[in-house]
Amino acid sequence: MTAATDTARPSGRNAKERERNLTRVQARLASERARADFAASLNALEDKLNVPKQVGIRVDRAKVRLRKFADEQPAAAMVVAVGVVAAVGVGVWLVVRANIER
């Protein structure tokens, strides 16, 4: 037998080694994929449970919506702004009045 015929016909031992090595490679790839999925899940949970970050995101969204509303309907935005100012003013007046009467 020559070297060329040895490589052309692998022995049973070489086939088992190749199969075991392939299984190890598959296991390593599966574990790396599982680690990546787990890390992504942890990052998603961290983002969802980070209250200051979530508040910041929601404030930014509200600002964008308010600006869009003000650009599309300036008169209505002005009415809403006057209403908010009036409500805050009445609230402050009621608190001050309640504290003065004590």
N, CA, C and O atoms as CSV, one atom per row, in Angstrom:
chain,resi,resn,atom,element,x,y,z
A,1,MET,N,N,0.827,-1.177,0.000
A,1,MET,CA,C,0.000,0.000,0.000
A,1,MET,C,C,0.868,1.236,0.000
A,1,MET,O,O,1.929,1.284,0.622
A,2,THR,N,N,0.395,2.212,-0.702
A,2,THR,CA,C,1.129,3.477,-0.754
A,2,THR,C,C,0.386,4.521,0.050
A,2,THR,O,O,-0.721,4.287,0.534
A,3,ALA,N,N,1.010,5.670,0.182
A,3,ALA,CA,C,0.409,6.751,0.949
A,3,ALA,C,C,-0.871,7.244,0.275
A,3,ALA,O,O,-1.803,7.672,0.955
A,4,ALA,N,N,-0.920,7.188,-1.048
A,4,ALA,CA,C,-2.095,7.660,-1.766
A,4,ALA,C,C,-3.298,6.769,-1.488
A,4,ALA,O,O,-4.424,7.255,-1.379
A,5,THR,N,N,-3.060,5.459,-1.373
A,5,THR,CA,C,-4.185,4.562,-1.115
A,5,THR,C,C,-4.623,4.639,0.328
A,5,THR,O,O,-5.792,4.384,0.620
A,6,ASP,N,N,-3.718,4.987,1.260
A,6,ASP,CA,C,-4.089,5.125,2.670
A,6,ASP,C,C,-5.052,6.300,2.864
A,6,ASP,O,O,-6.002,6.208,3.641
A,7,THR,N,N,-4.801,7.404,2.154
A,7,THR,CA,C,-5.670,8.553,2.314
A,7,THR,C,C,-6.978,8.364,1.560
A,7,THR,O,O,-7.995,8.957,1.920
A,8,ALA,N,N,-6.959,7.551,0.530
A,8,ALA,CA,C,-8.177,7.337,-0.239
A,8,ALA,C,C,-9.149,6.447,0.520
A,8,ALA,O,O,-10.364,6.618,0.417
A,9,ARG,N,N,-8.618,5.499,1.281
A,9,ARG,CA,C,-9.463,4.602,2.068
A,9,ARG,C,C,-9.169,4.805,3.540
A,9,ARG,O,O,-8.241,4.202,4.079
A,10,PRO,N,N,-9.943,5.638,4.187
A,10,PRO,CA,C,-9.671,5.866,5.605
A,10,PRO,C,C,-10.041,4.633,6.423
A,10,PRO,O,O,-10.983,3.908,6.102
A,11,SER,N,N,-9.289,4.423,7.466
A,11,SER,CA,C,-9.583,3.288,8.342
A,11,SER,C,C,-10.763,3.651,9.229
A,11,SER,O,O,-11.178,4.809,9.274
A,12,GLY,N,N,-11.291,2.685,9.919
A,12,GLY,CA,C,-12.402,2.903,10.821
A,12,GLY,C,C,-12.031,3.851,11.943
A,12,GLY,O,O,-12.852,4.649,12.395
A,13,ARG,N,N,-10.789,3.758,12.388
A,13,ARG,CA,C,-10.340,4.627,13.470
A,13,ARG,C,C,-10.329,6.075,13.028
A,13,ARG,O,O,-10.782,6.942,13.775
A,14,ASN,N,N,-9.830,6.365,11.842
A,14,ASN,CA,C,-9.804,7.737,11.342
A,14,ASN,C,C,-11.220,8.275,11.158
A,14,ASN,O,O,-11.476,9.446,11.435
A,15,ALA,N,N,-12.124,7.447,10.703
A,15,ALA,CA,C,-13.507,7.885,10.509
A,15,ALA,C,C,-14.139,8.227,11.856
A,15,ALA,O,O,-14.865,9.214,11.971
A,16,LYS,N,N,-13.861,7.410,12.878
A,16,LYS,CA,C,-14.407,7.700,14.212
A,16,LYS,C,C,-13.819,8.988,14.777
A,16,LYS,O,O,-14.527,9.785,15.393
A,17,GLU,N,N,-12.524,9.186,14.562
A,17,GLU,CA,C,-11.889,10.412,15.044
A,17,GLU,C,C,-12.478,11.632,14.348
A,17,GLU,O,O,-12.758,12.647,14.985
A,18,ARG,N,N,-12.666,11.524,13.020
A,18,ARG,CA,C,-13.257,12.641,12.283
A,18,ARG,C,C,-14.675,12.924,12.779
A,18,ARG,O,O,-15.063,14.082,12.933
A,19,GLU,N,N,-15.438,11.875,13.025
A,19,GLU,CA,C,-16.811,12.046,13.509
A,19,GLU,C,C,-16.813,12.696,14.892
A,19,GLU,O,O,-17.623,13.582,15.166
A,20,ARG,N,N,-15.907,12.254,15.759
A,20,ARG,CA,C,-15.815,12.829,17.098
A,20,ARG,C,C,-15.387,14.285,17.031
A,20,ARG,O,O,-15.919,15.131,17.750
A,21,ASN,N,N,-14.413,14.576,16.154
A,21,ASN,CA,C,-13.967,15.961,16.001
A,21,ASN,C,C,-15.082,16.837,15.438
A,21,ASN,O,O,-15.261,17.977,15.865
A,22,LEU,N,N,-15.823,16.300,14.486
A,22,LEU,CA,C,-16.934,17.050,13.923
A,22,LEU,C,C,-17.981,17.318,14.995
A,22,LEU,O,O,-18.547,18.409,15.058
A,23,THR,N,N,-18.238,16.316,15.840
A,23,THR,CA,C,-19.197,16.488,16.916
A,23,THR,C,C,-18.707,17.555,17.895
A,23,THR,O,O,-19.503,18.354,18.388
A,24,ARG,N,N,-17.422,17.573,18.175
A,24,ARG,CA,C,-16.866,18.598,19.068
A,24,ARG,C,C,-17.016,19.985,18.468
A,24,ARG,O,O,-17.358,20.936,19.171
A,25,VAL,N,N,-16.762,20.101,17.181
A,25,VAL,CA,C,-16.911,21.386,16.510
A,25,VAL,C,C,-18.367,21.821,16.544
A,25,VAL,O,O,-18.658,22.987,16.809
A,26,GLN,N,N,-19.282,20.902,16.281
A,26,GLN,CA,C,-20.702,21.221,16.330
A,26,GLN,C,C,-21.117,21.640,17.742
A,26,GLN,O,O,-21.894,22.579,17.912
A,27,ALA,N,N,-20.597,20.941,18.747
A,27,ALA,CA,C,-20.923,21.285,20.128
A,27,ALA,C,C,-20.383,22.668,20.482
A,27,ALA,O,O,-21.065,23.445,21.150
A,28,ARG,N,N,-19.171,22.982,20.042
A,28,ARG,CA,C,-18.589,24.285,20.310
A,28,ARG,C,C,-19.411,25.381,19.632
A,28,ARG,O,O,-19.683,26.418,20.236
A,29,LEU,N,N,-19.805,25.151,18.378
A,29,LEU,CA,C,-20.629,26.142,17.677
A,29,LEU,C,C,-21.982,26.318,18.353
A,29,LEU,O,O,-22.486,27.434,18.474
A,30,ALA,N,N,-22.566,25.203,18.794
A,30,ALA,CA,C,-23.862,25.293,19.479
A,30,ALA,C,C,-23.728,26.048,20.794
A,30,ALA,O,O,-24.601,26.842,21.146
A,31,SER,N,N,-22.643,25.806,21.520
A,31,SER,CA,C,-22.456,26.507,22.793
A,31,SER,C,C,-22.191,27.994,22.567
A,31,SER,O,O,-22.664,28.832,23.333
A,32,GLU,N,N,-21.437,28.321,21.520
A,32,GLU,CA,C,-21.206,29.731,21.216
A,32,GLU,C,C,-22.510,30.421,20.826
A,32,GLU,O,O,-22.760,31.560,21.221
A,33,ARG,N,N,-23.334,29.729,20.053
A,33,ARG,CA,C,-24.628,30.282,19.662
A,33,ARG,C,C,-25.519,30.476,20.890
A,33,ARG,O,O,-26.205,31.491,21.014
A,34,ALA,N,N,-25.500,29.493,21.796
A,34,ALA,CA,C,-26.305,29.595,23.014
A,34,ALA,C,C,-25.816,30.745,23.891
A,34,ALA,O,O,-26.624,31.468,24.473
A,35,ARG,N,N,-24.504,30.918,23.987
A,35,ARG,CA,C,-23.957,32.040,24.762
A,35,ARG,C,C,-24.379,33.377,24.165
A,35,ARG,O,O,-24.745,34.303,24.889
A,36,ALA,N,N,-24.326,33.468,22.856
A,36,ALA,CA,C,-24.725,34.718,22.199
A,36,ALA,C,C,-26.207,35.006,22.434
A,36,ALA,O,O,-26.583,36.147,22.704
A,37,ASP,N,N,-27.050,33.974,22.332
A,37,ASP,CA,C,-28.486,34.144,22.597
A,37,ASP,C,C,-28.731,34.562,24.040
A,37,ASP,O,O,-29.557,35.434,24.312
A,38,PHE,N,N,-28.010,33.936,24.960
A,38,PHE,CA,C,-28.157,34.250,26.381
A,38,PHE,C,C,-27.721,35.684,26.662
A,38,PHE,O,O,-28.380,36.402,27.414
A,39,ALA,N,N,-26.613,36.097,26.057
A,39,ALA,CA,C,-26.139,37.468,26.244
A,39,ALA,C,C,-27.147,38.465,25.679
A,39,ALA,O,O,-27.395,39.510,26.280
A,40,ALA,N,N,-27.721,38.145,24.536
A,40,ALA,CA,C,-28.731,39.038,23.955
A,40,ALA,C,C,-29.957,39.127,24.863
A,40,ALA,O,O,-30.527,40.204,25.038
A,41,SER,N,N,-30.358,37.997,25.438
A,41,SER,CA,C,-31.508,38.007,26.352
A,41,SER,C,C,-31.212,38.833,27.600
A,41,SER,O,O,-32.057,39.603,28.055
A,42,LEU,N,N,-30.021,38.673,28.145
A,42,LEU,CA,C,-29.646,39.459,29.327
A,42,LEU,C,C,-29.598,40.951,29.010
A,42,LEU,O,O,-30.033,41.769,29.820
A,43,ASN,N,N,-29.077,41.308,27.844
A,43,ASN,CA,C,-29.034,42.720,27.458
A,43,ASN,C,C,-30.441,43.288,27.298
A,43,ASN,O,O,-30.708,44.421,27.699
A,44,ALA,N,N,-31.335,42.497,26.712
A,44,ALA,CA,C,-32.719,42.957,26.545
A,44,ALA,C,C,-33.385,43.152,27.904
A,44,ALA,O,O,-34.094,44.136,28.113
A,45,LEU,N,N,-33.159,42.214,28.831
A,45,LEU,CA,C,-33.722,42.348,30.175
A,45,LEU,C,C,-33.147,43.566,30.895
A,45,LEU,O,O,-33.874,44.311,31.553
A,46,GLU,N,N,-31.852,43.756,30.765
A,46,GLU,CA,C,-31.211,44.903,31.415
A,46,GLU,C,C,-31.801,46.208,30.882
A,46,GLU,O,O,-32.076,47.128,31.651
A,47,ASP,N,N,-31.993,46.284,29.571
A,47,ASP,CA,C,-32.574,47.499,28.991
A,47,ASP,C,C,-33.996,47.713,29.481
A,47,ASP,O,O,-34.387,48.843,29.775
A,48,LYS,N,N,-34.775,46.640,29.573
A,48,LYS,CA,C,-36.169,46.764,29.982
A,48,LYS,C,C,-36.292,47.127,31.459
A,48,LYS,O,O,-37.209,47.856,31.837
A,49,LEU,N,N,-35.391,46.633,32.295
A,49,LEU,CA,C,-35.482,46.872,33.731
A,49,LEU,C,C,-34.729,48.127,34.190
A,49,LEU,O,O,-34.784,48.484,35.367
A,50,ASN,N,N,-34.040,48.785,33.284
A,50,ASN,CA,C,-33.305,50.003,33.613
A,50,ASN,C,C,-34.298,51.169,33.577
A,50,ASN,O,O,-34.558,51.741,32.519
A,51,VAL,N,N,-34.845,51.510,34.742
A,51,VAL,CA,C,-35.919,52.505,34.821
A,51,VAL,C,C,-35.481,53.882,34.311
A,51,VAL,O,O,-36.213,54.481,33.523
A,52,PRO,N,N,-34.334,54.407,34.717
A,52,PRO,CA,C,-33.943,55.723,34.200
A,52,PRO,C,C,-33.810,55.739,32.675
A,52,PRO,O,O,-34.175,56.720,32.027
A,53,LYS,N,N,-33.295,54.667,32.115
A,53,LYS,CA,C,-33.157,54.593,30.670
A,53,LYS,C,C,-34.526,54.566,30.003
A,53,LYS,O,O,-34.735,55.244,28.997
A,54,GLN,N,N,-35.466,53.788,30.552
A,54,GLN,CA,C,-36.815,53.707,29.997
A,54,GLN,C,C,-37.531,55.052,30.098
A,54,GLN,O,O,-38.243,55.448,29.176
A,55,VAL,N,N,-37.342,55.757,31.221
A,55,VAL,CA,C,-37.957,57.089,31.372
A,55,VAL,C,C,-37.386,58.037,30.322
A,55,VAL,O,O,-38.124,58.799,29.699
A,56,GLY,N,N,-36.084,57.988,30.131
A,56,GLY,CA,C,-35.456,58.837,29.117
A,56,GLY,C,C,-35.979,58.558,27.721
A,56,GLY,O,O,-36.221,59.482,26.944
A,57,ILE,N,N,-36.151,57.285,27.403
A,57,ILE,CA,C,-36.675,56.908,26.089
A,57,ILE,C,C,-38.087,57.441,25.917
A,57,ILE,O,O,-38.424,57.996,24.871
A,58,ARG,N,N,-38.909,57.275,26.938
A,58,ARG,CA,C,-40.298,57.736,26.833
A,58,ARG,C,C,-40.388,59.266,26.769
A,58,ARG,O,O,-41.240,59.806,26.065
A,59,VAL,N,N,-39.516,59.961,27.497
A,59,VAL,CA,C,-39.498,61.428,27.446
A,59,VAL,C,C,-39.103,61.884,26.044
A,59,VAL,O,O,-39.701,62.810,25.495
A,60,ASP,N,N,-38.092,61.231,25.467
A,60,ASP,CA,C,-37.679,61.588,24.107
A,60,ASP,C,C,-38.817,61.367,23.108
A,60,ASP,O,O,-39.035,62.193,22.222
A,61,ARG,N,N,-39.540,60.255,23.250
A,61,ARG,CA,C,-40.668,59.981,22.351
A,61,ARG,C,C,-41.754,61.041,22.523
A,61,ARG,O,O,-42.336,61.503,21.541
A,62,ALA,N,N,-42.026,61.425,23.767
A,62,ALA,CA,C,-43.062,62.435,24.018
A,62,ALA,C,C,-42.659,63.777,23.413
A,62,ALA,O,O,-43.500,64.483,22.857
A,63,LYS,N,N,-41.383,64.132,23.519
A,63,LYS,CA,C,-40.909,65.381,22.926
A,63,LYS,C,C,-41.112,65.380,21.413
A,63,LYS,O,O,-41.552,66.371,20.831
A,64,VAL,N,N,-40.788,64.265,20.799
A,64,VAL,CA,C,-40.948,64.161,19.344
A,64,VAL,C,C,-42.420,64.290,18.970
A,64,VAL,O,O,-42.759,64.995,18.019
A,65,ARG,N,N,-43.296,63.614,19.712
A,65,ARG,CA,C,-44.732,63.701,19.415
A,65,ARG,C,C,-45.255,65.116,19.618
A,65,ARG,O,O,-46.046,65.607,18.813
A,66,LEU,N,N,-44.817,65.778,20.692
A,66,LEU,CA,C,-45.270,67.148,20.944
A,66,LEU,C,C,-44.788,68.107,19.861
A,66,LEU,O,O,-45.540,68.972,19.414
A,67,ARG,N,N,-43.545,67.955,19.445
A,67,ARG,CA,C,-43.031,68.822,18.376
A,67,ARG,C,C,-43.794,68.592,17.074
A,67,ARG,O,O,-44.124,69.537,16.358
A,68,LYS,N,N,-44.068,67.330,16.781
A,68,LYS,CA,C,-44.827,67.008,15.568
A,68,LYS,C,C,-46.232,67.603,15.652
A,68,LYS,O,O,-46.731,68.169,14.679
A,69,PHE,N,N,-46.866,67.471,16.817
A,69,PHE,CA,C,-48.196,68.033,17.023
A,69,PHE,C,C,-48.168,69.547,16.865
A,69,PHE,O,O,-49.045,70.120,16.218
A,70,ALA,N,N,-47.161,70.202,17.455
A,70,ALA,CA,C,-47.056,71.660,17.371
A,70,ALA,C,C,-46.794,72.105,15.935
A,70,ALA,O,O,-47.288,73.153,15.517
A,71,ASP,N,N,-46.031,71.331,15.178
A,71,ASP,CA,C,-45.772,71.690,13.779
A,71,ASP,C,C,-47.018,71.511,12.915
A,71,ASP,O,O,-47.274,72.313,12.018
A,72,GLU,N,N,-47.787,70.465,13.184
A,72,GLU,CA,C,-48.961,70.173,12.362
A,72,GLU,C,C,-50.158,71.040,12.738
A,72,GLU,O,O,-50.916,71.454,11.861
A,73,GLN,N,N,-50.339,71.321,14.029
A,73,GLN,CA,C,-51.498,72.080,14.495
A,73,GLN,C,C,-51.061,73.119,15.524
A,73,GLN,O,O,-51.232,72.915,16.725
A,74,PRO,N,N,-50.501,74.221,15.060
A,74,PRO,CA,C,-49.970,75.208,16.001
A,74,PRO,C,C,-51.042,75.852,16.881
A,74,PRO,O,O,-50.782,76.147,18.047
A,75,ALA,N,N,-52.228,76.072,16.344
A,75,ALA,CA,C,-53.282,76.709,17.148
A,75,ALA,C,C,-53.720,75.785,18.281
A,75,ALA,O,O,-53.879,76.227,19.419
A,76,ALA,N,N,-53.911,74.523,17.975
A,76,ALA,CA,C,-54.305,73.564,19.006
A,76,ALA,C,C,-53.205,73.407,20.051
A,76,ALA,O,O,-53.486,73.266,21.241
A,77,ALA,N,N,-51.967,73.430,19.605
A,77,ALA,CA,C,-50.845,73.330,20.546
A,77,ALA,C,C,-50.818,74.529,21.479
A,77,ALA,O,O,-50.514,74.393,22.664
A,78,MET,N,N,-51.132,75.695,20.950
A,78,MET,CA,C,-51.161,76.900,21.781
A,78,MET,C,C,-52.282,76.807,22.814
A,78,MET,O,O,-52.094,77.187,23.970
A,79,VAL,N,N,-53.441,76.306,22.405
A,79,VAL,CA,C,-54.562,76.143,23.334
A,79,VAL,C,C,-54.188,75.153,24.441
A,79,VAL,O,O,-54.474,75.387,25.615
A,80,VAL,N,N,-53.557,74.063,24.061
A,80,VAL,CA,C,-53.138,73.071,25.057
A,80,VAL,C,C,-52.125,73.689,26.020
A,80,VAL,O,O,-52.213,73.475,27.229
A,81,ALA,N,N,-51.168,74.451,25.498
A,81,ALA,CA,C,-50.160,75.079,26.354
A,81,ALA,C,C,-50.808,76.054,27.337
A,81,ALA,O,O,-50.453,76.072,28.516
A,82,VAL,N,N,-51.749,76.859,26.864
A,82,VAL,CA,C,-52.441,77.794,27.753
A,82,VAL,C,C,-53.223,77.030,28.812
A,82,VAL,O,O,-53.246,77.430,29.976
A,83,GLY,N,N,-53.860,75.940,28.421
A,83,GLY,CA,C,-54.598,75.114,29.384
A,83,GLY,C,C,-53.696,74.522,30.449
A,83,GLY,O,O,-54.048,74.507,31.628
A,84,VAL,N,N,-52.536,74.036,30.041
A,84,VAL,CA,C,-51.594,73.460,31.010
A,84,VAL,C,C,-51.104,74.542,31.964
A,84,VAL,O,O,-51.031,74.317,33.172
A,85,VAL,N,N,-50.773,75.698,31.438
A,85,VAL,CA,C,-50.305,76.794,32.297
A,85,VAL,C,C,-51.404,77.199,33.274
A,85,VAL,O,O,-51.128,77.439,34.449
A,86,ALA,N,N,-52.644,77.277,32.800
A,86,ALA,CA,C,-53.759,77.641,33.681
A,86,ALA,C,C,-53.963,76.590,34.766
A,86,ALA,O,O,-54.200,76.934,35.924
A,87,ALA,N,N,-53.874,75.312,34.402
A,87,ALA,CA,C,-54.062,74.244,35.386
A,87,ALA,C,C,-52.971,74.278,36.447
A,87,ALA,O,O,-53.251,74.123,37.636
A,88,VAL,N,N,-51.734,74.481,36.022
A,88,VAL,CA,C,-50.626,74.565,36.982
A,88,VAL,C,C,-50.808,75.786,37.875
A,88,VAL,O,O,-50.589,75.712,39.084
A,89,GLY,N,N,-51.205,76.902,37.285
A,89,GLY,CA,C,-51.422,78.112,38.080
A,89,GLY,C,C,-52.507,77.930,39.114
A,89,GLY,O,O,-52.341,78.334,40.265
A,90,VAL,N,N,-53.627,77.323,38.721
A,90,VAL,CA,C,-54.714,77.070,39.670
A,90,VAL,C,C,-54.247,76.120,40.770
A,90,VAL,O,O,-54.574,76.309,41.942
A,91,GLY,N,N,-53.485,75.103,40.387
A,91,GLY,CA,C,-52.969,74.160,41.392
A,91,GLY,C,C,-52.072,74.837,42.406
A,91,GLY,O,O,-52.204,74.612,43.609
A,92,VAL,N,N,-51.167,75.659,41.928
A,92,VAL,CA,C,-50.269,76.392,42.838
A,92,VAL,C,C,-51.081,77.330,43.728
A,92,VAL,O,O,-50.832,77.414,44.931
A,93,TRP,N,N,-52.041,78.029,43.150
A,93,TRP,CA,C,-52.881,78.943,43.915
A,93,TRP,C,C,-53.627,78.206,45.023
A,93,TRP,O,O,-53.711,78.700,46.147
A,94,LEU,N,N,-54.174,77.013,44.713
A,94,LEU,CA,C,-54.898,76.237,45.725
A,94,LEU,C,C,-53.966,75.766,46.845
A,94,LEU,O,O,-54.353,75.787,48.013
A,95,VAL,N,N,-52.760,75.348,46.508
A,95,VAL,CA,C,-51.811,74.906,47.523
A,95,VAL,C,C,-51.417,76.074,48.418
A,95,VAL,O,O,-51.389,75.936,49.641
A,96,VAL,N,N,-51.113,77.216,47.822
A,96,VAL,CA,C,-50.723,78.390,48.617
A,96,VAL,C,C,-51.870,78.833,49.495
A,96,VAL,O,O,-51.668,79.153,50.667
A,97,ARG,N,N,-53.053,78.856,48.955
A,97,ARG,CA,C,-54.230,79.278,49.720
A,97,ARG,C,C,-54.491,78.322,50.895
A,97,ARG,O,O,-54.832,78.765,51.992
A,98,ALA,N,N,-54.333,77.017,50.663
A,98,ALA,CA,C,-54.537,76.048,51.739
A,98,ALA,C,C,-53.493,76.215,52.836
A,98,ALA,O,O,-53.805,76.047,54.015
A,99,ASN,N,N,-52.262,76.543,52.467
A,99,ASN,CA,C,-51.204,76.734,53.459
A,99,ASN,C,C,-51.364,78.041,54.219
A,99,ASN,O,O,-50.995,78.111,55.391
A,100,ILE,N,N,-51.892,79.057,53.601
A,100,ILE,CA,C,-52.088,80.353,54.263
A,100,ILE,C,C,-53.210,80.258,55.283
A,100,ILE,O,O,-53.128,80.882,56.340
A,101,GLU,N,N,-54.245,79.503,54.998
A,101,GLU,CA,C,-55.393,79.402,55.884
A,101,GLU,C,C,-55.102,78.587,57.134
A,101,GLU,O,O,-55.933,78.586,58.043
A,102,ARG,N,N,-54.022,77.925,57.229
A,102,ARG,CA,C,-53.699,77.125,58.411
A,102,ARG,C,C,-53.343,77.946,59.555
A,102,ARG,O,O,-53.045,77.417,60.625
